[in-house]
Amino acid sequence: MSNEDLAHDFSPMIKVYKDGRVERLKGTDRVPPSTQPENGVQSKDVVISQEPAISARIYIPKTTTDSPQTKLPLLIYFHGGGFCIESPFSPAYHSYVNTLVSEANVVAVSVDYRLAPEHPLPAAYDDSWVAIKWVASHFDGNGSEEWLNRFADLQRVFFAGDSAGANITHSMAVKLGCERLVGVKLVGIVLVHPYFWGTEPVGAELTTPAATKERMAGVWRFACPSTSGSDDPLINPAKDPKLGKLGCEKVLVCVAEKDGLKDRGWYYSEILKKSGWNGVVEVIEAKGEGHVFHLFNPICDNAVALQKKIVSFLN
C-alpha cells in the first residue's frame, strides 16, 4: 500500500490505512513468562476477564520461596505506548518489571489492557479499573489467583506506569480516591515520563515546534476519538475538578530533560500541590535523557539511578 492510502501515520509507533488495516511498527514482540535464572523472579500469565479480553502477567520475587509467610507490597504496573502499542509481554516491559520485582522485593501485576484504535479510549481505563477490582477481590485471601492470596499485602499497594501508562496510573488513583475499594490501601503512585497535555503551553512548550505539539495532541485524539480535545481532564489533570481526591499519600514523578513531555510532569506536581490533595509529591529529573530512555538502555547510569529511586519509593 502507498502512503496515499494512510489515514493516520504515527511512525515509528503505528500506521492506520484508509481501508481500516492497522500496522503496528513496534511493540508486537512477545516473550513468555518465566523463572529468571539471574534473580529467581517467577512470572505467569492470568486471564482477568474473557469479555472484554483483559489479562495480566504476575511476578513474584525469589524471597517468596525463601520465606513464604511474609506478605509483600503489591505493584500494579501499566505499560506505555501511546495507548496503541506494547503489552506486558513485550521484551522491554517483561525485563523491566522483572528487575523491579527483584530489586524492590514486591509482587507485581502488569496489566494487559486493550489498545486503540481497535479499542478506543476509554477502553484502556475501563480495563485497568477491572484489573484493579480483580486484584482487590483477593483482599481476604479468597481470590482466584493463589500468588496474590499468599504473597500480596493489599494494605501496601502501589500503581506505576510510564508515558501513557503513567497517565492511566494517575487516572486510576483518582478513581480509587473517589470510589474506594474494600480491603485495598493505595500507598503511592509512580509516574514515569507521564503523557499529559493541554492547549495552553507550559514551561518550554512555548518554543516547542508546532509539528511536535500537533503530534502530542494528535496521538491523544487518535486514541480517544470521543475526546473534547487536549483539555479533556483525562489528558490534562489541571482541568480535572477531582484532582484533589487522588487516592494515595505519596507521588513520585520522574521526568527526563530532553523529553517533550518534561514540563507537563513538573506542572502536574505544581497543580497537585494546589488541588487540596494532602499528600507528598516529589519530582526527579534525569539529565540529558529522552522519553522512556530507561526501557531502551536499562543499564545506563541514569536508568540505574531511576530504578534505585523507584525501589526506595516502593520500600
Backbone torsions as a table, in degrees:
resi	resn	phi	psi	omega
1	MET	NA	146.3	-179.5
2	SER	-91.9	168.1	180.0
3	ASN	-65.7	-20.2	178.4
4	GLU	-65.9	-21.1	-178.4
5	ASP	-88.3	4.6	-178.5
6	LEU	-81.3	133.6	172.2
7	ALA	-93.6	-38.5	178.6
8	HIS	-141.0	136.2	176.1
9	ASP	-130.3	100.1	175.0
10	PHE	-111.7	51.6	175.3
11	SER	-62.1	144.4	5.0
12	PRO	-92.9	28.5	-179.6
13	MET	-94.2	-60.9	-168.0
14	ILE	-154.4	147.4	171.3
15	LYS	-126.5	142.5	174.6
16	VAL	-125.8	129.1	-177.6
17	TYR	-93.4	160.3	-176.1
18	LYS	-63.9	-23.3	177.8
19	ASP	-83.2	3.6	176.4
20	GLY	97.1	-8.4	-178.7
21	ARG	-68.9	135.5	-178.7
22	VAL	-109.4	127.0	178.5
23	GLU	-118.3	107.7	176.6
24	ARG	-85.2	124.0	-173.8
25	LEU	-90.8	-12.7	175.5
26	LYS	-157.5	168.0	175.7
27	GLY	82.9	11.7	-177.8
28	THR	-99.8	-14.6	178.0
29	ASP	-66.0	146.6	-179.9
30	ARG	-133.8	142.8	172.5
31	VAL	-119.6	147.1	-178.4
32	PRO	-74.2	161.4	171.0
33	PRO	-64.4	162.5	-169.9
34	SER	-162.0	175.0	160.5
35	THR	-109.8	118.2	-175.9
36	GLN	-74.9	120.4	-178.5
37	PRO	-62.0	-33.7	-173.4
38	GLU	-77.7	-27.1	-178.3
39	ASN	-129.6	-3.0	175.8
40	GLY	75.9	7.4	177.5
41	VAL	-69.5	131.8	176.5
42	GLN	-104.4	145.1	175.2
43	SER	-136.6	154.7	174.0
44	LYS	-152.7	158.7	-178.6
45	ASP	-101.7	140.1	-179.7
46	VAL	-130.9	148.9	174.8
47	VAL	-93.6	124.3	179.0
48	ILE	-91.9	-39.4	-178.6
49	SER	-150.3	137.2	176.7
50	GLN	-81.5	-39.3	-175.2
51	GLU	-139.2	102.7	0.3
52	PRO	-69.5	163.9	-178.0
53	ALA	-78.5	104.1	178.0
54	ILE	-127.5	130.3	177.5
55	SER	-134.7	-179.9	179.0
56	ALA	-155.5	157.8	169.9
57	ARG	-108.4	126.7	-178.0
58	ILE	-106.1	140.7	-177.9
59	TYR	-125.6	138.9	170.0
60	ILE	-128.9	140.0	-178.7
61	PRO	-77.7	167.0	-178.6
62	LYS	-58.8	-30.0	-177.0
63	THR	-60.5	-23.9	-178.7
64	THR	-66.8	-27.9	176.7
65	THR	-83.1	-27.8	179.3
66	ASP	-75.8	-46.0	-179.2
67	SER	-135.0	77.5	-172.3
68	PRO	-65.5	-9.0	-177.9
69	GLN	-78.6	-24.4	-174.1
70	THR	-81.2	128.9	174.8
71	LYS	-89.5	141.9	-173.4
72	LEU	-114.3	156.6	174.2
73	PRO	-57.3	152.7	-178.7
74	LEU	-114.7	126.4	176.1
75	LEU	-106.2	124.7	172.1
76	ILE	-103.4	119.8	-172.2
77	TYR	-110.8	136.4	178.3
78	PHE	-118.5	116.9	-176.8
79	HIS	-72.3	160.5	176.6
80	GLY	-94.0	-168.1	179.9
81	GLY	123.3	30.4	175.0
82	GLY	60.6	24.7	-178.1
83	PHE	67.1	4.8	-171.5
84	CYS	-130.4	-10.5	176.0
85	ILE	-136.7	173.9	176.4
86	GLU	77.1	168.8	178.9
87	SER	-164.1	168.2	176.1
88	PRO	-63.5	-16.2	-175.1
89	PHE	-92.8	-3.7	175.7
90	SER	-63.3	142.3	-179.3
91	PRO	-51.5	-43.3	-176.4
92	ALA	-65.1	-43.1	-178.3
93	TYR	-73.7	-39.2	178.1
94	HIS	-60.2	-45.4	-179.7
95	SER	-64.9	-43.5	-176.8
96	TYR	-63.5	-49.7	-178.0
97	VAL	-66.2	-39.0	175.6
98	ASN	-51.7	-51.3	-178.0
99	THR	-64.7	-41.8	-180.0
100	LEU	-61.6	-42.8	179.6
101	VAL	-62.4	-42.3	-179.7
102	SER	-66.6	-47.3	-173.4
103	GLU	-77.0	-33.8	-178.9
104	ALA	-91.3	-11.7	-176.7
105	ASN	55.7	57.0	178.9
106	VAL	-126.1	162.8	167.8
107	VAL	-90.7	142.0	-179.7
108	ALA	-130.8	145.3	172.2
109	VAL	-121.3	112.6	-178.9
110	SER	-100.9	116.0	-165.9
111	VAL	-87.0	131.6	175.3
112	ASP	-101.4	88.2	178.3
113	TYR	-86.1	160.2	179.6
114	ARG	-72.5	150.2	-172.7
115	LEU	-107.4	147.7	168.9
116	ALA	-75.9	157.3	3.6
117	PRO	-87.3	-11.4	-179.2
118	GLU	-60.5	-34.9	179.1
119	HIS	-127.5	83.2	-174.7
120	PRO	-63.0	155.7	172.9
121	LEU	-57.3	142.2	18.7
122	PRO	-90.1	20.4	-176.9
123	ALA	-51.9	-46.2	-177.5
124	ALA	-62.6	-38.4	177.3
125	TYR	-67.2	-46.2	-179.4
126	ASP	-59.2	-45.7	-178.9
127	ASP	-64.0	-40.8	-178.8
128	SER	-64.2	-38.7	177.9
129	TRP	-67.2	-40.8	175.6
130	VAL	-59.0	-41.9	179.2
131	ALA	-63.4	-41.0	179.1
132	ILE	-65.6	-42.0	178.3
133	LYS	-64.6	-36.2	177.0
134	TRP	-63.2	-44.1	176.1
135	VAL	-59.6	-44.3	-178.2
136	ALA	-61.2	-26.8	-178.9
137	SER	-67.3	-6.4	179.1
138	HIS	-97.4	7.1	-169.7
139	PHE	-63.7	-28.3	-178.7
140	ASP	-99.0	10.3	178.6
141	GLY	79.7	14.0	-178.4
142	ASN	-119.6	26.8	179.3
143	GLY	-79.2	-179.0	-175.3
144	SER	-81.1	-16.6	-175.4
145	GLU	-110.3	114.1	-174.4
146	GLU	-59.2	-40.0	-179.9
147	TRP	-59.0	-40.6	179.3
148	LEU	-70.8	-42.4	177.7
149	ASN	-56.6	-43.5	-171.1
150	ARG	-84.9	-37.1	-166.2
151	PHE	-115.3	-15.2	-171.7
152	ALA	-98.7	130.3	175.1
153	ASP	-94.8	104.3	-174.7
154	LEU	-79.3	3.3	169.9
155	GLN	-92.5	-0.9	176.8
156	ARG	-133.2	73.8	-176.9
157	VAL	-106.6	140.7	174.8
158	PHE	-127.7	145.5	169.0
159	PHE	-109.9	144.1	174.5
160	ALA	-150.1	156.3	176.9
161	GLY	-172.6	166.5	178.3
162	ASP	-121.3	144.6	174.6
163	SER	57.5	-120.1	176.7
164	ALA	-60.8	-31.8	177.7
165	GLY	-68.2	-30.5	174.4
166	ALA	-70.2	-36.8	174.4
167	ASN	-59.6	-46.2	178.4
168	ILE	-63.0	-42.4	179.6
169	THR	-55.2	-49.3	178.5
170	HIS	-59.6	-47.7	-177.4
171	SER	-60.3	-40.4	-180.0
172	MET	-68.8	-35.2	179.0
173	ALA	-67.9	-37.2	176.1
174	VAL	-66.3	-44.1	-179.6
175	LYS	-62.3	-41.7	178.8
176	LEU	-64.0	-40.0	178.5
177	GLY	-63.3	-33.8	-179.2
178	CYS	-81.6	-38.4	-170.5
179	GLU	-104.2	-23.1	-178.1
180	ARG	59.3	149.8	174.9
181	LEU	-134.6	129.1	-178.2
182	VAL	-59.4	131.8	172.2
183	GLY	82.8	1.8	-178.4
184	VAL	-118.2	127.7	172.9
185	LYS	-117.5	116.4	177.5
186	LEU	-86.9	112.6	-177.3
187	VAL	-80.4	-48.8	-176.0
188	GLY	-158.6	167.2	176.9
189	ILE	-130.6	148.4	178.5
190	VAL	-119.2	119.7	179.1
191	LEU	-111.0	107.9	-179.9
192	VAL	-99.3	115.2	178.8
193	HIS	49.7	55.8	-171.6
194	PRO	-61.9	141.1	176.4
195	TYR	-89.2	89.4	170.2
196	PHE	-119.2	157.6	178.0
197	TRP	-152.2	-176.4	179.1
198	GLY	-179.4	162.2	-177.7
199	THR	-76.6	-32.9	178.4
200	GLU	-85.2	123.7	179.8
201	PRO	-65.9	144.7	173.9
202	VAL	-121.6	147.9	177.4
203	GLY	55.4	-132.2	-175.4
204	ALA	-73.9	-2.7	178.8
205	GLU	-62.2	-18.1	177.6
206	LEU	-57.9	-31.4	-178.1
207	THR	-107.5	7.9	177.8
208	THR	-66.5	134.1	178.5
209	PRO	-56.9	143.8	-177.0
210	ALA	-56.2	-38.7	-178.4
211	ALA	-64.3	-36.7	178.5
212	THR	-67.5	-43.3	178.5
213	LYS	-61.5	-42.3	-178.7
214	GLU	-63.6	-37.7	178.2
215	ARG	-65.2	-44.2	178.5
216	MET	-57.2	-45.0	-179.8
217	ALA	-73.9	-34.2	-175.0
218	GLY	-68.8	-40.1	177.9
219	VAL	-60.4	-39.7	179.3
220	TRP	-63.8	-48.1	179.9
221	ARG	-61.9	-36.2	179.4
222	PHE	-64.6	-45.0	-177.5
223	ALA	-75.8	-27.7	-175.7
224	CYS	-131.1	75.1	-175.0
225	PRO	-60.5	-22.8	-178.4
226	SER	-84.8	2.4	-173.8
227	THR	-67.5	156.2	172.8
228	SER	-81.6	-8.9	-179.7
229	GLY	125.8	-161.4	-173.2
230	SER	-72.6	-6.7	175.4
231	ASP	-105.5	12.4	168.6
232	ASP	-56.2	130.9	-179.3
233	PRO	-55.1	-22.8	-179.8
234	LEU	-70.9	-27.9	179.6
235	ILE	-107.8	-19.9	179.2
236	ASN	-127.0	89.0	-176.2
237	PRO	-58.7	-21.0	178.2
238	ALA	-61.9	-22.9	-177.8
239	LYS	-95.9	6.5	-175.5
240	ASP	-98.3	111.3	179.6
241	PRO	-63.1	-16.5	-178.2
242	LYS	-92.3	4.7	-175.0
243	LEU	-54.0	-41.5	-178.0
244	GLY	-65.8	-11.2	-179.9
245	LYS	-90.3	6.2	179.1
246	LEU	-42.8	124.3	-165.1
247	GLY	-89.3	40.7	178.6
248	CYS	-145.2	171.2	-176.9
249	GLU	-103.0	-13.7	177.8
250	LYS	-146.2	149.8	-177.0
251	VAL	-135.1	133.6	172.5
252	LEU	-115.5	119.4	176.5
253	VAL	-107.2	125.7	179.9
254	CYS	-112.4	125.4	179.5
255	VAL	-124.5	164.9	179.9
256	ALA	-126.1	136.2	-170.9
257	GLU	-55.1	-38.6	-174.7
258	LYS	-100.8	17.3	179.2
259	ASP	-91.1	129.2	178.1
260	GLY	-61.0	-14.3	179.9
261	LEU	-96.9	1.6	-173.1
262	LYS	-53.7	-49.2	-173.9
263	ASP	-66.7	-25.9	175.5
264	ARG	-66.4	-35.1	177.8
265	GLY	-65.7	-46.0	176.9
266	TRP	-62.6	-43.8	-179.0
267	TYR	-61.5	-39.9	178.4
268	TYR	-57.1	-43.4	-179.2
269	SER	-64.2	-36.0	-179.7
270	GLU	-68.9	-45.9	-177.7
271	ILE	-70.6	-29.9	178.3
272	LEU	-64.5	-41.9	179.7
273	LYS	-62.8	-29.2	-176.8
274	LYS	-94.0	-0.1	-169.0
275	SER	-85.8	-8.1	-174.4
276	GLY	96.4	-7.8	174.1
277	TRP	-68.8	136.8	-173.5
278	ASN	-111.1	35.7	175.8
279	GLY	-100.6	-168.9	-178.4
280	VAL	-114.4	128.2	178.0
281	VAL	-117.4	136.9	179.4
282	GLU	-128.9	141.1	176.5
283	VAL	-117.8	133.7	171.2
284	ILE	-122.5	142.7	-178.0
285	GLU	-121.1	129.6	176.9
286	ALA	-89.8	118.1	-177.8
287	LYS	-71.6	139.6	172.5
288	GLY	72.9	7.9	-174.6
289	GLU	-111.2	157.5	178.7
290	GLY	-105.7	-172.6	-174.8
291	HIS	-59.5	131.5	-179.3
292	VAL	42.1	40.4	-179.9
293	PHE	-57.0	-31.4	-174.6
294	HIS	-67.9	-22.7	177.9
295	LEU	-79.2	-32.4	-178.6
296	PHE	-80.7	-33.3	-175.1
297	ASN	-136.9	69.8	-170.6
298	PRO	-66.7	-13.9	-178.8
299	ILE	-103.9	3.9	176.3
300	CYS	-69.2	159.4	-174.7
301	ASP	-56.1	-43.9	-177.8
302	ASN	-66.5	-34.7	178.3
303	ALA	-69.0	-40.3	178.0
304	VAL	-63.6	-41.9	179.1
305	ALA	-65.0	-41.2	178.3
306	LEU	-61.4	-46.3	178.7
307	GLN	-58.5	-45.4	179.1
308	LYS	-58.0	-42.6	-178.5
309	LYS	-64.4	-44.5	-179.7
310	ILE	-65.3	-41.4	179.1
311	VAL	-60.0	-45.1	-178.9
312	SER	-68.1	-32.2	176.7
313	PHE	-64.9	-41.0	-179.2
314	LEU	-72.1	-20.3	179.8
315	ASN	-100.7	NA	NA
